[in-house]
Amino acid sequence: MDNLLNYVKILKKTIQDAAIDQPSLQAIKLYPVCDADSGHFLVLATGWDKQCWIDNVLFHARLVDHQIIIEEDNFEEGLVDMLIAAGIKREDIVTSSQQALSF
């Protein structure tokens, strides 16, 4: 299978699983958003936290030229290790901090 198609499949499954596996401590829901055409994969958190409405990006990855660029990863243990365990090569994952250092 083409690496790019495999990476899309792994990203989708990982963020869908991450959105399902989170405990429901408040009235906040997690939504996986996967757009393979644009290469964006997100987990959104929306809902009421006490008296305040929240709408946050918990995770955002972009698939660009066979690399996964992690723009945001606010999960407690992060999703990078899950992506690697699922079959994505470590050298194909770039965090936003690594990307900033290359400029």
C-alpha positions as CSV (number, residue, x, y, z in Angstrom):
1,M,0.0,0.0,0.0
2,D,1.2,3.5,-0.8
3,N,2.7,5.2,2.3
4,L,0.6,8.3,1.9
5,L,-2.7,6.3,1.8
6,N,-1.5,4.3,4.8
7,Y,-0.6,7.5,6.7
8,V,-4.1,8.8,6.0
9,K,-5.7,5.6,7.3
10,I,-3.5,5.7,10.5
11,L,-4.2,9.3,11.2
12,K,-7.9,8.8,10.8
13,K,-8.0,5.8,13.1
14,T,-5.7,7.4,15.7
15,I,-7.7,10.6,16.1
16,Q,-11.1,8.8,16.0
17,D,-9.9,6.4,18.8
18,A,-8.5,9.4,20.8
19,A,-11.8,11.2,20.6
20,I,-13.7,8.1,21.8
21,D,-11.3,7.1,24.6
22,Q,-11.5,10.4,26.5
23,P,-13.4,10.3,29.8
24,S,-16.5,12.5,29.9
25,L,-15.7,14.7,33.0
26,Q,-17.9,17.6,31.9
27,A,-20.3,18.4,29.1
28,I,-17.5,18.7,26.7
29,K,-17.5,16.6,23.5
30,L,-14.6,15.6,21.4
31,Y,-15.0,15.5,17.6
32,P,-12.5,14.0,15.2
33,V,-12.2,15.9,11.9
34,C,-10.5,14.2,9.0
35,D,-10.0,15.8,5.6
36,A,-7.7,13.7,3.5
37,D,-8.1,16.0,0.5
38,S,-6.6,19.0,2.3
39,G,-4.4,16.9,4.5
40,H,-5.8,18.2,7.8
41,F,-6.6,15.9,10.8
42,L,-8.0,17.4,14.0
43,V,-9.7,16.7,17.3
44,L,-12.0,19.5,18.4
45,A,-13.3,19.9,21.9
46,T,-16.6,21.9,22.4
47,G,-19.1,22.3,25.1
48,W,-19.7,24.0,28.4
49,D,-17.1,24.1,31.1
50,K,-18.9,25.4,34.2
51,Q,-20.3,28.8,32.9
52,C,-18.0,29.1,29.9
53,W,-18.3,27.8,26.4
54,I,-15.1,26.2,25.0
55,D,-14.2,25.5,21.5
56,N,-10.6,24.3,21.3
57,V,-8.3,22.3,18.9
58,L,-6.8,19.5,21.0
59,F,-4.9,18.0,18.1
60,H,-4.0,19.2,14.6
61,A,-1.8,17.4,12.2
62,R,-1.1,18.1,8.5
63,L,0.0,15.6,6.0
64,V,2.4,17.3,3.6
65,D,4.7,15.5,1.1
66,H,4.6,12.1,3.0
67,Q,5.4,13.9,6.3
68,I,3.1,14.5,9.2
69,I,3.4,17.9,10.8
70,I,2.0,18.1,14.3
71,E,0.8,21.6,14.7
72,E,-1.0,21.1,18.0
73,D,-1.1,18.1,20.4
74,N,-2.8,18.9,23.7
75,F,-3.6,15.4,24.7
76,E,-2.1,14.5,28.1
77,E,0.2,11.9,26.8
78,G,0.2,13.1,23.2
79,L,-0.7,11.2,20.1
80,V,2.8,11.0,18.5
81,D,3.7,7.7,20.2
82,M,0.3,6.2,19.1
83,L,1.0,7.2,15.5
84,I,4.4,5.6,15.6
85,A,3.0,2.4,17.2
86,A,0.4,2.3,14.4
87,G,3.1,2.3,11.8
88,I,4.2,5.8,11.0
89,K,8.0,6.2,10.8
90,R,9.4,8.5,13.5
91,E,11.4,10.4,10.9
92,D,8.2,11.2,9.0
93,I,6.7,13.1,12.0
94,V,7.7,16.7,12.5
95,T,6.5,18.7,15.5
96,S,5.8,22.4,15.1
97,S,8.7,23.2,17.4
98,Q,11.1,21.2,15.2
99,Q,9.6,23.0,12.2
100,A,10.3,26.4,13.8
101,L,13.9,25.5,14.3
102,S,14.4,24.7,10.6
103,F,13.7,28.3,9.6
